[in-house]
Amino acid sequence: ALETHTGYKIFQHGEAVLWGMRFALALSRFEGRLSLKVEKSFQDFLKTIAVPELPKNFDYSVFRSLISKDKKVSSGQV
């Protein structure tokens, strides 16, 4: 979804995967499925890997729409 949203011009696939991991960690924490300590530990590690920042004009609503069409969606659930 991130690669599509940025027109395949900013992120290599692995970089987009890393951002997906960061998003999944934050979402898991938000939903109460992950402790703050565990999320912070993983986020701190992922921050040691250099990847491009999200663009300043990043539109979450477009991104969310793209996620719903991702190949990992099953029965309407990401």
Backbone as CSV, one residue per row, in Angstrom:
resi,resn,N_x,N_y,N_z,CA_x,CA_y,CA_z,C_x,C_y,C_z
1,ALA,0.825,-1.193,0.000,0.000,0.000,0.000,0.871,1.260,0.000
2,LEU,1.954,1.231,0.771,2.840,2.401,0.835,3.531,2.623,-0.509
3,GLU,3.966,1.559,-1.132,4.606,1.698,-2.445,3.620,2.264,-3.467
4,THR,2.407,1.756,-3.457,1.385,2.251,-4.385,1.078,3.715,-4.113
5,HIS,0.919,4.058,-2.843,0.573,5.426,-2.448,1.636,6.431,-2.890
6,THR,2.884,5.995,-2.936,3.980,6.898,-3.319,4.451,6.649,-4.747
7,GLY,3.649,5.945,-5.523,3.943,5.752,-6.942,5.208,4.951,-7.214
8,TYR,5.603,4.102,-6.299,6.799,3.262,-6.446,8.058,4.090,-6.704
9,LYS,8.094,5.334,-6.213,9.216,6.224,-6.491,10.066,6.540,-5.269
10,ILE,9.582,6.279,-4.076,10.307,6.686,-2.869,10.909,5.485,-2.142
11,PHE,10.146,4.412,-2.020,10.544,3.287,-1.189,10.871,2.051,-2.002
12,GLN,11.952,1.384,-1.624,12.190,0.043,-2.123,11.262,-0.863,-1.330
13,HIS,11.031,-2.073,-1.814,10.057,-2.955,-1.178,10.371,-3.194,0.298
14,GLY,11.607,-3.503,0.613,11.986,-3.766,2.004,11.773,-2.573,2.907
15,GLU,11.967,-1.379,2.374,11.733,-0.159,3.148,10.248,0.010,3.460
16,ALA,9.422,-0.304,2.484,7.972,-0.237,2.707,7.542,-1.291,3.723
17,VAL,8.173,-2.461,3.667,7.874,-3.514,4.650,8.226,-3.031,6.055
18,LEU,9.369,-2.366,6.201,9.768,-1.852,7.505,8.734,-0.862,8.036
19,TRP,8.262,0.044,7.189,7.221,0.989,7.617,5.954,0.234,7.998
20,GLY,5.646,-0.842,7.268,4.484,-1.662,7.613,4.634,-2.306,8.978
21,MET,5.849,-2.719,9.301,6.113,-3.294,10.618,5.922,-2.251,11.708
22,ARG,6.397,-1.041,11.448,6.229,0.034,12.435,4.753,0.344,12.642
23,PHE,4.009,0.387,11.556,2.570,0.648,11.635,1.866,-0.475,12.395
24,ALA,2.225,-1.733,12.100,1.585,-2.874,12.757,1.862,-2.876,14.255
25,LEU,3.072,-2.514,14.640,3.405,-2.430,16.064,2.543,-1.375,16.757
26,ALA,2.449,-0.194,16.136,1.656,0.896,16.723,0.181,0.505,16.803
27,LEU,-0.321,-0.136,15.777,-1.720,-0.558,15.772,-1.967,-1.623,16.848
28,SER,-1.047,-2.561,16.971,-1.188,-3.597,18.004,-1.202,-2.985,19.398
29,ARG,-0.361,-1.989,19.600,-0.333,-1.291,20.897,-1.648,-0.538,21.119
30,PHE,-2.119,0.153,20.090,-3.365,0.914,20.165,-4.538,0.000,20.514
31,GLU,-4.532,-1.211,19.955,-5.624,-2.157,20.195,-5.449,-2.943,21.496
32,GLY,-4.390,-2.659,22.246,-4.176,-3.327,23.517,-3.635,-4.733,23.400
33,ARG,-3.063,-5.059,22.271,-2.536,-6.415,22.045,-1.031,-6.504,22.254
34,LEU,-0.427,-5.382,22.622,1.020,-5.330,22.777,1.347,-4.323,23.867
35,SER,2.266,-4.679,24.735,2.630,-3.757,25.802,3.467,-2.603,25.246
36,LEU,3.449,-1.498,25.951,4.253,-0.345,25.568,5.733,-0.716,25.549
37,LYS,6.163,-1.502,26.520,7.572,-1.902,26.609,8.004,-2.694,25.372
38,VAL,7.185,-3.641,24.953,7.531,-4.458,23.783,7.495,-3.614,22.515
39,GLU,6.459,-2.780,22.375,6.397,-1.916,21.192,7.629,-1.022,21.131
40,LYS,7.973,-0.384,22.227,9.116,0.525,22.244,10.405,-0.203,21.878
41,SER,10.571,-1.392,22.392,11.773,-2.176,22.091,11.903,-2.427,20.587
42,PHE,10.832,-2.874,19.974,10.856,-3.132,18.530,10.999,-1.837,17.726
43,GLN,10.248,-0.809,18.121,10.327,0.471,17.394,11.742,1.041,17.469
44,ASP,12.362,0.960,18.650,13.731,1.459,18.802,14.685,0.710,17.874
45,PHE,14.514,-0.603,17.780,15.358,-1.381,16.869,15.126,-0.963,15.417
46,LEU,13.860,-0.872,15.021,13.550,-0.531,13.621,14.066,0.857,13.253
47,LYS,14.125,1.751,14.212,14.641,3.099,13.944,16.140,3.101,13.647
48,THR,16.830,2.012,13.962,18.269,1.936,13.663,18.528,1.610,12.194
49,ILE,17.486,1.261,11.478,17.610,0.911,10.060,17.201,2.125,9.232
50,ALA,18.125,2.599,8.428,17.869,3.816,7.641,16.894,3.531,6.500
51,VAL,15.792,4.258,6.510,14.809,4.199,5.420,14.305,5.617,5.172
52,PRO,13.788,5.884,3.977,13.230,7.219,3.727,12.074,7.518,4.673
53,GLU,11.938,8.783,5.024,10.817,9.220,5.857,9.533,9.211,5.026
54,LEU,8.408,9.171,5.709,7.135,9.306,5.003,7.084,10.708,4.403
55,PRO,6.535,10.836,3.213,6.448,12.165,2.591,5.616,13.127,3.434
56,LYS,5.951,14.397,3.356,5.220,15.428,4.111,3.743,15.466,3.712
57,ASN,3.449,15.144,2.450,2.063,15.188,1.955,1.377,13.817,2.071
58,PHE,1.880,12.956,2.943,1.308,11.620,3.133,-0.145,11.746,3.556
59,ASP,-1.027,11.105,2.829,-2.466,11.180,3.093,-2.926,9.850,3.684
60,TYR,-3.157,9.843,4.993,-3.537,8.603,5.660,-4.827,8.026,5.089
61,SER,-5.784,8.835,4.717,-7.062,8.306,4.216,-6.851,7.542,2.911
62,VAL,-5.978,8.027,2.051,-5.663,7.297,0.809,-4.951,6.000,1.163
63,PHE,-3.981,6.096,2.084,-3.225,4.923,2.514,-4.161,3.864,3.089
64,ARG,-5.085,4.277,3.946,-6.032,3.341,4.558,-6.887,2.656,3.503
65,SER,-7.305,3.397,2.512,-8.082,2.820,1.418,-7.270,1.764,0.669
66,LEU,-6.001,2.053,0.438,-5.127,1.096,-0.256,-4.900,-0.157,0.581
67,ILE,-4.775,0.011,1.892,-4.587,-1.150,2.766,-5.765,-2.107,2.630
68,SER,-6.971,-1.567,2.518,-8.160,-2.427,2.438,-8.182,-3.267,1.166
69,LYS,-7.359,-2.901,0.182,-7.293,-3.647,-1.082,-6.022,-4.494,-1.181
70,ASP,-5.247,-4.516,-0.100,-3.966,-5.224,-0.095,-4.169,-6.725,-0.231
71,LYS,-3.163,-7.408,-0.746,-3.247,-8.857,-0.936,-3.359,-9.624,0.383
72,LYS,-3.048,-8.979,1.495,-3.116,-9.640,2.797,-4.491,-9.487,3.462
73,VAL,-5.455,-8.910,2.771,-6.792,-8.755,3.309,-7.561,-10.060,3.078
74,SER,-8.216,-10.518,4.134,-9.010,-11.739,4.050,-10.329,-11.497,4.766
75,SER,-11.426,-11.745,4.095,-12.761,-11.526,4.646,-12.929,-10.134,5.204
76,GLY,-12.353,-9.146,4.508,-12.484,-7.748,4.911,-11.576,-7.334,6.038
77,GLN,-10.724,-8.220,6.525,-9.809,-7.919,7.635,-8.364,-7.892,7.128
78,VAL,-7.630,-6.831,7.528,-6.219,-6.753,7.150,-5.439,-7.734,7.983
